[in-house]
């Protein structure tokens, strides 16, 4: 690490970022730091963080588009993860923050002495390669896919279905496929309101199921069905075990 901590300030309010800059100036003699970049939302912060030259990210929690908790979870997948210090006006997220292995949690208005303590902690932990753990406490708006050394965000709202293939799960959207390093079981638990299991290896978005059709006869004399999805011409088989849930979904939709 360089002598001065390299910081990323993430807050959707410019005055809040300016306030942090002022505080950092006040404690510069005690804890030298330099603000490498600022971001007004989680998407811009994640893009900037991929450069890999940050020691600490000071992150607000309530932001439009992607909140600070989700940002921290995506940052955890970077090859070089900055230490995360949450800076927020709300204290009810503290449990989630520490579940995510955040280094500290500061409540606005932040005092200079409190900020200095947090940054000293960041310096002490700088060589430990602090990694944030995944948490199921918050439902994500985006999944992340590591592709050619970069993280791509996959909006959950755009996913038509998720299919387990060997050790990966493939997320299928209308435009393309993404390989995810997550288990289908974990995704089903987190997104149970959005996705329905139709087979042991497949979850479909409830909102895009438009109907079912009879599959080719497999010679056992029993009916076999496939779901029809809006947004794709592909038909996905329904297992006997999951058929009752699919029928219930179609009845509710009708």
C-alpha positions as CSV (number, residue, x, y, z in Angstrom):
1,X,0.0,0.0,0.0
2,X,1.2,3.6,-0.7
3,X,1.7,5.8,2.3
4,X,-1.6,7.6,1.7
5,X,-4.8,5.5,1.6
6,X,-6.4,5.6,-1.8
7,X,-10.1,6.3,-1.4
8,X,-13.3,6.0,-3.5
9,X,-16.2,8.1,-2.3
10,X,-19.7,6.8,-3.2
11,X,-22.7,8.9,-2.4
12,X,-25.6,10.1,-4.6
13,X,-25.5,13.5,-2.9
14,X,-22.7,15.8,-3.9
15,X,-22.8,17.8,-0.6
16,X,-22.2,14.6,1.3
17,X,-19.1,13.8,-0.8
18,X,-17.9,17.3,-0.2
19,X,-18.4,16.9,3.5
20,X,-16.3,13.8,3.5
21,X,-13.5,15.5,1.6
22,X,-13.5,18.3,4.2
23,X,-13.3,15.7,7.1
24,X,-10.5,13.9,5.3
25,X,-8.6,17.2,5.0
26,X,-9.1,17.8,8.8
27,X,-7.5,14.4,9.7
28,X,-4.9,14.3,6.9
29,X,-2.0,14.7,9.4
30,X,-3.2,11.7,11.4
31,X,-4.3,9.5,8.6
32,X,-3.0,10.5,5.2
33,X,-5.3,9.7,2.3
34,X,-6.1,10.8,-1.3
35,X,-9.4,10.6,-3.0
36,X,-8.8,8.7,-6.2
37,X,-12.4,9.0,-7.5
38,X,-16.0,9.8,-6.6
39,X,-19.2,8.1,-7.8
40,X,-22.8,9.2,-7.5
41,X,-24.2,5.6,-7.8
42,X,-23.4,2.0,-7.4
43,X,-23.0,1.3,-11.2
44,X,-20.4,4.1,-11.6
45,X,-18.6,3.0,-8.5
46,X,-18.3,-0.6,-9.6
47,X,-17.0,0.4,-13.0
48,X,-14.3,2.6,-11.4
49,X,-13.4,0.0,-8.8
50,X,-12.4,-2.5,-11.5
51,X,-9.3,-0.5,-12.1
52,X,-7.9,-2.1,-9.0
53,X,-6.1,0.9,-7.5
54,X,-8.2,1.5,-4.4
55,X,-7.6,0.7,-0.7
56,X,-10.9,1.9,0.7
57,X,-14.4,2.6,-0.5
58,X,-16.5,4.9,1.6
59,X,-20.1,3.9,0.6
60,X,-23.5,5.4,1.3
61,X,-26.2,2.8,1.5
62,X,-29.4,4.3,0.2
63,X,-28.8,5.2,-3.4
64,X,-31.0,4.9,-6.5
65,X,-30.5,2.0,-8.9
66,X,-28.0,0.0,-6.9
67,X,-27.8,0.5,-3.1
68,X,-24.6,0.3,-1.2
69,X,-25.2,-3.2,0.2
70,X,-25.5,-4.6,-3.3
71,X,-22.5,-2.7,-4.5
72,X,-20.4,-4.2,-1.7
73,X,-21.5,-7.7,-2.7
74,X,-20.3,-7.1,-6.3
75,X,-17.1,-5.5,-5.1
76,X,-16.3,-8.7,-3.2
77,X,-15.9,-10.6,-6.5
78,X,-13.2,-8.3,-7.8
79,X,-9.6,-9.6,-7.9
80,X,-8.5,-6.7,-5.8
81,X,-11.3,-5.8,-3.3
82,X,-11.1,-2.5,-1.5
83,X,-12.0,-2.4,2.2
84,X,-15.6,-1.2,2.6
85,X,-16.6,1.5,5.1
86,X,-20.3,2.3,5.0
87,X,-21.3,5.9,5.6
88,X,-25.0,6.4,6.0
89,X,-27.7,8.4,7.8
90,X,-29.5,5.1,8.7
91,X,-28.4,2.8,11.5
92,X,-30.8,-0.1,10.7
93,X,-28.4,-1.6,8.1
94,X,-25.5,-2.2,10.5
95,X,-26.3,-6.0,10.8
96,X,-26.2,-6.4,7.1
97,X,-23.0,-4.4,6.8
98,X,-21.1,-6.6,9.2
99,X,-22.6,-9.8,7.6
100,X,-20.9,-8.5,4.5
101,X,-17.6,-8.1,6.5
102,X,-17.6,-4.3,6.1
103,X,-14.6,-2.8,7.9
104,X,-16.7,-0.2,9.7
105,X,-20.1,1.5,9.7
106,X,-20.3,5.3,10.2
107,X,-23.6,7.1,10.8
108,X,-24.0,10.6,9.5
109,X,-23.2,13.3,10.5
110,X,-19.8,11.7,10.7
111,X,-17.3,13.0,13.3
112,X,-13.7,13.5,12.2
113,X,-12.4,11.4,15.1
114,X,-14.8,8.5,14.1
115,X,-13.6,8.7,10.5
116,X,-10.0,8.7,11.5
117,X,-10.5,5.6,13.6
118,X,-12.2,3.8,10.7
119,X,-9.3,4.7,8.4
120,X,-6.7,3.6,10.9
121,X,-8.5,0.3,11.0
122,X,-8.4,0.1,7.2
123,X,-4.6,0.7,7.3
124,X,-4.2,-2.1,9.9
125,X,-6.2,-4.5,7.7
126,X,-4.8,-3.4,4.4
127,X,-2.5,-6.4,4.1
128,X,-5.2,-9.0,5.0
129,X,-7.0,-8.8,1.7
130,X,-10.4,-8.3,3.3
131,X,-13.0,-10.1,1.3
132,X,-16.7,-9.4,1.6
133,X,-18.9,-12.5,2.1
134,X,-22.1,-13.1,0.2
135,X,-25.2,-12.5,2.1
136,X,-28.8,-13.6,1.6
137,X,-30.1,-10.8,3.7
138,X,-30.9,-8.5,0.7
139,X,-32.5,-9.5,-2.6
140,X,-30.3,-8.3,-5.4
141,X,-31.4,-6.4,-8.4
142,X,-28.4,-7.7,-10.5
143,X,-26.4,-10.9,-10.7
144,X,-22.7,-10.6,-11.6
145,X,-20.9,-12.5,-14.3
146,X,-17.1,-12.6,-14.5
147,X,-16.2,-12.4,-18.2
148,X,-12.7,-11.8,-19.7
149,X,-11.5,-10.4,-16.4
150,X,-14.4,-7.9,-16.0
151,X,-17.6,-8.0,-14.1
152,X,-20.8,-7.8,-16.1
153,X,-24.1,-7.0,-14.3
154,X,-27.1,-9.1,-15.3
155,X,-30.4,-7.4,-14.3
156,X,-32.6,-10.0,-12.6
157,X,-35.6,-8.4,-14.2
158,X,-34.3,-9.3,-17.7
159,X,-33.7,-13.0,-16.9
160,X,-36.1,-15.4,-18.6
161,X,-34.8,-18.6,-17.0
162,X,-31.8,-20.0,-15.1
163,X,-30.5,-23.4,-16.0
164,X,-27.9,-25.5,-14.2
165,X,-25.2,-26.9,-16.6
166,X,-22.3,-28.8,-15.0
167,X,-20.8,-26.6,-12.3
168,X,-22.3,-23.3,-13.6
169,X,-25.7,-21.8,-13.9
170,X,-26.6,-20.1,-17.2
171,X,-28.8,-17.0,-17.0
172,X,-30.8,-16.6,-20.2
173,X,-32.1,-13.2,-21.3
174,X,-33.7,-12.3,-24.6
175,X,-30.4,-11.0,-25.9
176,X,-27.8,-13.5,-24.7
177,X,-26.6,-16.0,-22.0
178,X,-24.4,-15.4,-19.0
179,X,-22.4,-17.9,-17.0
180,X,-22.9,-17.5,-13.2
181,X,-20.7,-19.0,-10.5
182,X,-23.7,-19.6,-8.2
183,X,-25.8,-22.6,-7.4
184,X,-29.4,-23.0,-8.6
185,X,-30.5,-23.9,-5.0
186,X,-29.1,-20.6,-3.7
187,X,-30.7,-18.6,-6.5
188,X,-34.1,-20.3,-6.0
189,X,-34.0,-19.4,-2.2
190,X,-33.1,-15.8,-2.8
191,X,-35.5,-15.2,-5.7
192,X,-38.4,-17.5,-4.8
193,X,-40.9,-14.8,-5.5
194,X,-39.6,-14.2,-9.0
195,X,-38.6,-17.6,-10.3
196,X,-40.4,-21.0,-10.3
197,X,-38.7,-24.4,-10.5
198,X,-40.0,-26.4,-13.4
199,X,-37.2,-29.1,-13.4
200,X,-34.4,-30.1,-11.2
201,X,-32.0,-28.1,-13.4
202,X,-34.2,-25.1,-14.3
203,X,-35.9,-22.1,-12.9
204,X,-38.2,-19.8,-15.0
205,X,-39.3,-16.3,-14.4
206,X,-43.0,-16.5,-13.3
207,X,-43.9,-13.3,-15.2
208,X,-42.9,-14.7,-18.6
209,X,-44.7,-18.0,-18.5
210,X,-47.5,-17.7,-21.0
211,X,-48.6,-21.3,-21.3
212,X,-47.7,-24.9,-21.8
213,X,-47.7,-27.4,-24.8
214,X,-47.7,-31.1,-25.1
215,X,-44.2,-32.5,-25.7
216,X,-43.4,-35.3,-28.1
217,X,-44.6,-38.7,-26.8
218,X,-41.8,-40.5,-24.9
219,X,-43.5,-43.8,-25.3
220,X,-44.6,-44.3,-21.7
221,X,-48.2,-43.3,-22.3
222,X,-48.1,-40.3,-19.9
223,X,-48.5,-36.6,-20.8
224,X,-45.3,-34.6,-20.9
225,X,-45.4,-30.8,-21.0
226,X,-43.2,-27.9,-21.9
227,X,-43.6,-24.3,-20.8
228,X,-43.9,-21.5,-23.3
229,X,-42.1,-18.3,-22.4
230,X,-42.6,-14.8,-23.6
231,X,-39.3,-13.5,-25.1
232,X,-37.9,-16.8,-26.5
233,X,-39.0,-19.6,-28.9
234,X,-37.3,-22.2,-26.7
235,X,-39.5,-24.7,-24.9
236,X,-38.5,-26.0,-21.5
237,X,-39.5,-29.4,-20.1
238,X,-41.6,-29.6,-17.0
239,X,-40.8,-32.5,-14.7
240,X,-43.7,-34.6,-13.2
241,X,-42.8,-33.4,-9.7
242,X,-43.1,-29.7,-10.7
243,X,-46.1,-30.0,-12.9
244,X,-48.6,-29.1,-10.1
245,X,-46.8,-25.8,-9.4
246,X,-46.9,-24.9,-13.1
247,X,-50.6,-25.6,-13.4
248,X,-51.2,-23.5,-10.2
249,X,-49.2,-20.6,-11.7
250,X,-51.2,-20.7,-15.0
251,X,-54.5,-20.8,-13.1
252,X,-53.5,-17.7,-11.0
253,X,-52.3,-15.9,-14.1
254,X,-55.6,-16.7,-15.9
